């Protein structure tokens, strides 16, 4: 894949958020708290639909010139099935099928909007490429939809996606199979990996519906890569255990390297910060020791910073230096997956001060100035903290 295209892909993926929040000045800090966590999830979802989802099912990211991403569609599908909102689910899924499905497979182009010739479609510079995390979340949401609403057609549709995820978004290095970042994510003898795309809880569920592929074989290598990439110095002189936004792995030797593309960094930032939430969910659903050990051992730097400063920066370098000191809600909403296990007192404080303080029960929404990315992760953070996000695979 052209380096310029890949670099541009990361730039836009990395710009997940605008509008940093000064929590001490939150307009909602003195307003009534919601009377239940489930009320918060329902009400904020309804407001999110009004603000960010067209009636045809298209999710719009206004912070990026009104584009639509496969990530945004996948988040809406997951939230709607968790909330049991079949109408919204079907609208979002139908729009995604019609507009984002790639012509050559059952994966989804990651970036759609108004093109340079004034037409709507996949955007230039790699918009038709797939993003493995969104494809994974779409497939998972379809399985949950099939279970929740007793309709096997959703599950059958999921299986077609799973086949192409396996064929085009996994790769083998040193005899072990890994989820790679997308259909584009190979470069010579290297696999390009975004560790925040790893979702072991989803793979465990995929294994129950897709018997043609060994989804469980991804789990062990993923946990090993998460651990090893945190311990490896990569492009720094030291490391603090935090996983990087991006990493490469040699297909022959299995050796991890810093990404070779200039715009793919080893920082712990808007990509990697999702990992403690995702691994926390794997532990919450499955109580597996791998998840517990990884969280307990790899995020001590986060605890140290929070204990010292009472806040978390938005971005850290791989050796633990602060890159962006501003606070951002996504960091708290995702880090809470770690704090729930390692420091429940801190988790409660973070939930109260850094998540709930951005929600108004009077207005039934999170701060309206926050873009779609933060809106989603505040919802997911609230859901995992209150154990309101449940695996629907056994229904």
Secondary structure, 3 states (H helix, E strand, C coil): CCHHHHHHHHHHHHCCCCCCCCHHHCCCCCCCCCCCHHHHHHHHHHHHHHHHECCCCCECEHHHCCEEEHHHHHHHHHHHHHHCCHHHHHHHHHHHHHHCECCCCCCEECEEEECCCCCEEECCCCCCCECHHHHHHHHHHHHHHHHHCCCHHHHHHHHHHHHHHHHHHEEEECCEEEECCCCCCEECCEEEECHHHCCHHHHHHHHHHCCCCCCCHHHHHHHHHHHHHHHCCCCCCCCCCCCCCCEEEECCCCCEECCCCCCCCCCECCCHHHHHHHHHHHHHHHCCHHHHHHHHHHCHHHHHHHHHHCCCCCEECCCCCEEECCCCHHHHHHHHHHHHHHCHHHHHHHHHHHHHHHEECCCCEECCCCCHHHHHHHHHHHHHHCCCCCCCCCC
